[in-house]
Amino acid sequence: MSDNFSRPQHTAPLTPILQLVNGSPIVLVAFFAVGLSWLFLLIGVIFLVVGGLGYWASWRKNFFWINEKGELEARSGIFFRRSRQLRISRLQSVDILRPPVARLLGYSSLKVEVAGSGDSRVILSYLSVGKAQELRSEILSVAKEEQAFTQSAERENHWQWRVPNGRLVASMVLTTSTFFVIVVAVASAVIALRVSGLVALALAVGGSAASLAGITSLFNFSVGRNERGIAISHGFFTTAHYTVSPIRIQAICLVQPIAWRPFGWYQIAINVAGTEQSGKKSGPRFLIPVVHEDALPELFRELLPSWNLEKEDEWLASATSSRWRFPWQAARLAVSVTPNLFMVRSGALTRRLSAAPHERIQSIRITQGPWERKLGISRLHADSVPGPVRLNGRGLGSSVAVHTALEELDRMFTARESQRSEQW
Amino acid sequence: MGLRSSPFIERTLVLSMTIAELFSAGSTDWLRVNSRLRTYWHTLIAVTTVPLLTVAAIAIAIFEDVPVVRFIGVVSIMVIMIFAIWAWVLATRRVRSIGYRLESRELKVSSGIMFRRVVSVPFARMQLVEVSAGPLERAFSLASVQLHTASASTDATIPGLDPERAAEIRDALAVHSATPAAATTAGL
C-alpha cells in the first residue's frame, strides 16, 4: 500500500481553469451573440478574471486524503469550512468520470459513494487520469483490506463483453421512438424542401442529431466482471465507469422493440439500489444496451448466475376480459412466480420481460380503476427501487391477482432469510 | 395488545377473502381511521377554496366591464365549486374506504373509492416509519403514519389516526425494524 494519499493534498493545479472553462460557456456564447464589441470584451474579461480568482481561491482550500481511520476525508469552503469523511469500508462505488473538456486535457473526476443516506458522496475534480486511477485502486485496496482481503485490488476484468458501436447505432435507430422522430424529421424536411432547402435540411439534421445525441453516451459500451462486482463503462464525449455489486441489482427487464425482432436483439435494463439520490439518477440504467439472443446465455451465466428466466411454463395469463382494456397486448400480459423470481411479461410492439428476486421486492400492491372493476381485472405491482424497470402485472383476473399477491408475499417472507450467501 | 390478530386466524381469513372484501376494507378485521378525518378534510377543502373564490369574486367586481375577465372568473368559480362539492361529498366515503391491518409479518393498507388499492409491506422491507401531523391536523388531534421502503412506489400511508394510536403503531413497527429478518417467526 502506497503512502501517497495519506497526506492532505489538492486536486490538480489546472482545476480552476477547467472549472472556469466548464462554467463559462454562457460568457463565451454572449461574446459571439453580441459580436466582439470592446464593452462586452471587457465585461467578459472581468467575469473570467473574477471567476478564475474565485475558483482558484476555493481550489486552494480544497484538500483530500485518506486518514488513519480508513476514511476519505475531503475539506472545502472558503468562508464556511466543510469537512466530510466517507468510510471506505462502506464503499458502494468509485467511478472515474471524464467530462469533455477535462478529458481533452487528460483530466478526470473521481466520484466516491459509500452506503448511507444523505451526505454519502464526494466528487473530486479534477485529477490527472493516472492519479485518479491510482487513488481509485488505493480506495479499492483500503476497502478490500477492511473486508479482510489481502490481495491487491487490481482492476482487472475476468470477463468482458463489448457492444460494437455500429450495432448500437443501428439498434437505437430501430427503437420505436427514435424511429418516429427521424421519420417525422425527414418527412417534414421533404415537405418543407420547397420552401427553403437549407432550413429544411437543418431541421432534418437537427432532429436526427438530437435523437442520436443520446446514443453517444452509450458508445464504447462494455460490461465485465471483476472482484468488486459488475463493471460497466460507456460514453464517447463523457465516459462513465460504474462498479456495481450484483446484490445491488434489484430488477432486470429484457426489452425487445418490434424492429429488433428480425435481428434477434435484446436490451437488458436494470434497477440498481442506492443510485438515485434526491431524484438524480447516477447509476447505470442498462446492463447492456443491445445484445444478440445467442449471447444471452453466456451473459446470464457470467453476470446474473442466480437469475433463471428460463422457466417460462408457469405463466398466469391475463383474463380474457382484459382485451377491452389492453387491446393489443392482452394476449401477452402474464405474471409468474418461480422459486426465485417474480416475473412479468408485457408489450405488444415492444416486448418486455421483467423479473426481480423475491427478496429484493419491497412491497406488493393491487390496484383497480373503475373500468378495470367493470371487467373484473386488477393490477398487481411488485415495487422495486427507482429505475427503468417496473414490475406491473396488468389485466389479471382479480382473484388471480389476489392469490398471486399472497403467494408472492409468502415467498418474500421466506426468501429474505435464505438469501445472503449470494455475495460476489 | 389488540393490534394484531393471531397468525392462524388471519391467514385463513385472508385466503377466504374475495377481492371485493380485500379492496373495500369492509370486513371487521380491517382497522378503521378516526372519523374526525372527514371534518379535517372538509376544513381543508374550505380553507383552500374560500380564498380562491374570494380572489375570483374580487376580480369580477373590479373588472366588471371586461367581458373576458368576467367570463374566466365565472368559469373558474364554477369549476372550483364543482371540485369542492365533489370532494366534500366524497370525503365520508373516502374516510370509510381507508383500512389497515397489522399482521404478524406485514402491514396492509387499503384505500380508494374509484381507484382502489391495497398495499402490503413486509416488516423486513421497512426502512423508516414516519409519524407526521401538520398544524391543521394537530388542531383536530390527528396524525398520519407512513412507511418507507427502498422503493419510491411503496405508498403505505395511514392518515387520520389519533396521535396515541399513531405512536402505538409506530412502536409496534419499530420492534420489527429493530429485529433482523430472522426473528419473524417469533410471532406474538
Interface residues (C-beta under 8 A of the other chain):
Chain A: Q250 A273 I361 Q362 S363 I364 R365 I366 T367 Q368 G369 P370 R373 S378 H381 D383 S384 V385 P386 R390 S398 S399 A401 V402 A405 L406 L409 M412 F413 R416 E417
Chain B: V14 L15 M17 T18 I19 L22 F23 R105 E106 M114 F115 R116 R117 V118 V119 S120 V121 P122 A124 R125 T149 A150 S151 A152 S153 T154 D155 A156 A181 A182 T184
